[in-house]
Amino acid sequence: MTESNSSSCPLRHHTGTANPTTFKMTDSNPLILYDISSPIQPRPYAPNPSKARFALSFKRVPFKTTWVDILDIPDVRKGVGCPAVRKLDDGSDFYTLPMLRDPTSGRILGDTFDIANYLEDMFPDSGGRLFPPDSTRTGLNYESPHKDTVFIAPLTSHQEGSKNEAYARFNMHVDATFTAHVMLVAQFTPFNANTADAVRALFMKRAHLSSWDDICILGEAREQLKAAFKEALTLLAQLFMVHETGPYLEGKQPTYADMIVGGWLNYLSALIPEEEWKDFRTWHSGVFARLHDALQDNYFECK
């Protein structure tokens, strides 16, 4: 098994008041975020690890990153005793990242939403509130136009009555909207050179495709998919226009809901062609561009 070295993530500018006791407890023994390695590291690109990275930075909790090749993810999860939380459409376990390990408590979390809840519970007075009690709940009732789409790798679901259920539901619907158009990005996934062929074969197997060319959407088909993506984002974009002060759903104060969308925006910004990203930034009066820029400037570590 090949696992790349851990790298520290220095804190950048943040808002909010930190809890000195919490910092003293974790600074010398930071949390460990497991993220997907690539030739473009240390810039993270995968959407779900990016959500966790936003949450860690927003909570002002010191952490370091362990970079893991896609082929090594199953062994790494099994090695730390973290089972898969989802299954592929053939019933097999879907081992993915992020994971978060807390050396102090011994806890290991393998689901993005569980990580956010853990950070809120363990570090309530550090940074901002991911799930603020005085939230206006703007946008949390969002429903994806692709809510009934069946995906090869099922989306993270939410359970009725679970902690912060409204945010979990929002996460599921946002994931559905972006995942339905992931073929715009998948062909640009930055594989590590020594495992690229094997990872492509793995992706094709999961997607039940016989050729990598089937993943590559070009020409008129690509233009049509981009148009469909723009249309699918209309309702979500409108929710970011409710509070004119912006750029977040609740105006000037971000919540975990913004980071859910931000994880996908980071994915797009890192991988799609530059001209397409410039065009995307103009969609829907630029609401997603403003959200992306604000989150990147204030709450993203290890670009």
N, C-alpha and C positions, 0 to 999 in steps of 0.2 A: 504494500500500500504506500502510495506517495502522497505526502501532505506537506504543503509549503509552510514556511516559517510564519510564526505570528508576527504581526507588526502593530506597533502602538498607534492609536488614533488621537493626536493632540486636539484638545478642545479649542474651538474657535469662538467667535462672539455669540453670546446667548443673552436672552432676557430672562428675568425671573431671579428669585433668591435661592441660593443653594443652602442645604443643611450641612454645616461644617462637620457635624458628627458623622453623617453619612459619608462625606468625602474622605474623612480620616480613616473610616473603616474600609473603604473600597479602593482608595488610590494606590495603595501598595499591593493590593491583591485584586486587580480589576476583573470585571465581568469579561467573559470570552464570547465573542460573536463569531459563529462559523458562517463563512460566506464563500461564494463560488469564485475560484481563481480563474484568471484569464490573462492573455498577453497585455491587456490594457490596464491591469492592476498597477497601482493600488486604487484605481477608480472602480467602485462597485457598479454593477449594471443591473443585476437581476431584481425584479420588482419586489418580491417579498422580503429578501434580505434588506433592501433599501428602506422598506417600511420600518423594520426593526432598527435600522441605523438612525433614521430620523427620530424614532422614539427615544433611543438611548441618548442622543445628542440633546434633544429637547429637555429630557429629565436631568441633564448635566451629570450623568453617571459615567465615571471613567471606565473605559473598556478597551480591549485590544482585539484584533481580528486574526482568526486562523483561516487561511485561504485553503480551500479544498477543491481538487479537480472533480469534475462531474462524475467521472468513473469511480472515484473513491468515496462518494457520498454514502452509499449503503454501508460500507465497512466502517467508516468513521462514526456514523450514527449507532451502528451495532456496538462499536467499540466503547462508546460512552453510555451504553444502555438506554438509547433513545429510539423507541420503535417508530415505524412509519405511522403517520396520522391520516394518510389517504391511500386509496387504491386506484390502480389503473383500470381501464374498462375491461381488461381481461381477468380482473380479480387479483392480480399480483400487487404486492406492496409497492407504493410509490415513495421512494426515499428522496427527499429533497431538503433544501435549506431555506431559511436559516435555522440554526440552533443557538441557544444561549445557555452558557454554563456559568453558574455562580459559585466560585470556589469557597465562598464564605458559608453559604447555606447548604451547599451540595446539590442544589436544584439544577436540573437540566430540562430545558423546555424546547420542544421541537415544532411548535406551531407559532406563526407570526402573531396571531391575536392573543395567544396565551402569554407570549413574551410581553406584549403591551400591558396586559392586566397585571402581570408580575411586577413590572417596573412601577406601575402606579401604586400597587400595594406595598412594595418594599421601600419605595423612596417617595412617600407622599409629599414631603416638604422640600424636595430637591427639584429645581427647575420649575416648569409649569405643570399644569394638570392636563393629562391626556384625555381624561373624561371629566371635565369640570362639572361640579354639581349645579352651577348656575347657568349651564349651557342653554342657549336658545334652541338647540336641537335642529338648527337650520339644515335642511338637506338630508336628514337621517331617514326620511321616509322615501328616499329615492328608489325607484324600480327600474331595472335595466330592461331595455327592449329585447335583450337576449336572455332573460331570466329563465326561459324554458329550454334553452339550448343544452344539449348533452355533449359534454366535452370528453376527450380521450382521458385526460387526467382530471377527475372531478374537483370542483372548487372546494375550498375550505367552507364548510357549512356552519350554520349557527343553530344552537339548540334553544328551544323556547324556554324562557325563564333563566337563561344563562347570564352571567355577569356582563354588564354593558351590552346587553343583547341588541339594542338598536344600532350600535356601532358595528357589531358582528354582522348584522343583516346588511348594513351599508357596505361593508367590506365584500360580502358575497356578491352583491349586485354590481359594484364597481368592477370587481374581478371578471364578472360575466361580460360586461361591455368591452373591456379591453382584450380579454382572452379571445373573444369572437373575431378579433381583427389581428391577432398575434402573427398571422402569416406575413404581415407587412414587415415584421421585424425578425422573425425566426431565422431567415437565411443569413442574417448578419451576425449571428451569435458568435462571439469571439472565443473559439476553442483553443486550448493549448496545443502547440504543434505536435508534441509527442503522443497525444491521445486523440487528435482531431478525427481521424478516420473511424476510430472505434466509437466515438461519441456520435458522429453522424449516423453510423449504423444503428446505434441505440435509439436515436431520435426517430429514424425511419421505422424501426420495429414498433416503437410506441405508437406512431401515427399510422401504422399499417400501410406504409408506402414502399414501393419497390425501388425508387430512385430519389436521390437528393434533389434532383431537378424539379421534382413535384412540389418541393417546399418553396422553391424560388418563384415568386409571383412577379411577373414583368409586364411591360407594355400596357395594352388597354385593360387587361385584367387587373393590373395593379391600380390604374387610375380609377376603375370602378370600385375596387375595394377601399381606396382612400375616400372616395365620395360617400360610400356607405358608412365608413368610420366617422366621418365628419357629421353625418346626419344622426348617427347613433349617439353621439356625444351632446346633442342639442339640449336635452333635458338636464343633464348633469351640469352643463355650462350655465344654464339659466339659474341654477341653484347658487352658483358663485356670484350671481349678480344681485341677489336679494339685498345684501348690505353693500351700499355703494362705496363705503370706505375701503372694503376689500383688504388684501387679496384673498382672505380666507372665507370659509363658509359663514363664520360668525363675525366677519369684518376684520378687525385688526388683530384678533387673538386666535392663534391656531389651536386646533384640537387634533386628536388622533385621526379623525375623518379626513382632514386635509393631508395627513401623511400617507393615508391609504392611496389617495389619488396621486400624491407626490411620488410614491414608489414607482408607479407606472410611468409617470412623466420622466423620471430619471432614466428608466429603461429605454424609452423612445429617444431621449436626447443623446444617450450614449451610443446608440446603435444605428438608427436610420440615417440614410444619406443626408449630408448637411443641408442641401437645398430643400429636401422634404421637411426637415426639422424647422427651417426658416418659415416654410409655408404653414406648417402646423401651428406655429406660434401666432399666426394671424387669425386662426379660426376663432369664431365666436367672440369677436371683439378683443381677443388676446387674453381672456380670463385664465386660460391654462398656462400661458407664458408668464403671467404675473405671479401665479401660484408657484410655478416651478422656480422662478428667480428668487422669490422670497424664502422658500424652503432651503434652496441651495445656499443662499447667502448666510442664513442664520442657523441652520440645523442639520448640516450634512458634513460628516467626517470622512476623511480618506478618499477624496476624489480621485 
